[in-house]
Amino acid sequence: MKKIVFLLFIFLGVLFAKININTASIEELKTLNGIGEAKAKAIIAYRKEQNFTSIEEIKKVNGIGEKIFQNIKDSISVN
């Protein structure tokens, strides 16, 4: 029983972990609601020029506006 509880906590931690937009891979970024291959590549291209200093800065990426930001803001971080 203890193993099941432990595995459940591990699973939930991974499930609810925030994605660091400064280090995430294309595949990780694509798990975000509204982010596909093209937007994931745009995020990576943006961060090659400069790291994100806040999650709000992701709205500067071409194709990511307020609606997508509202969908992903609780799932991303810059740390």
Stockholm file with secondary structure:
# STOCKHOLM 1.0

chainA/1-79         MKKIVFLLFIFLGVLFAKININTASIEELKTLNGIGEAKAKAIIAYRKEQNFTSIEEIKKVNGIGEKIFQNIKDSISVN
#=GR chainA/1-79 SS CHHHHHHHHHHHHHHTCCEETTTCCHHHHTTSTTCCHHHHHHHHHHHHHSCCSSGGGGGGSTTCCHHHHHHHGGGEECC
#=GC SS_cons        CHHHHHHHHHHHHHHTCCEETTTCCHHHHTTSTTCCHHHHHHHHHHHHHSCCSSGGGGGGSTTCCHHHHHHHGGGEECC
//
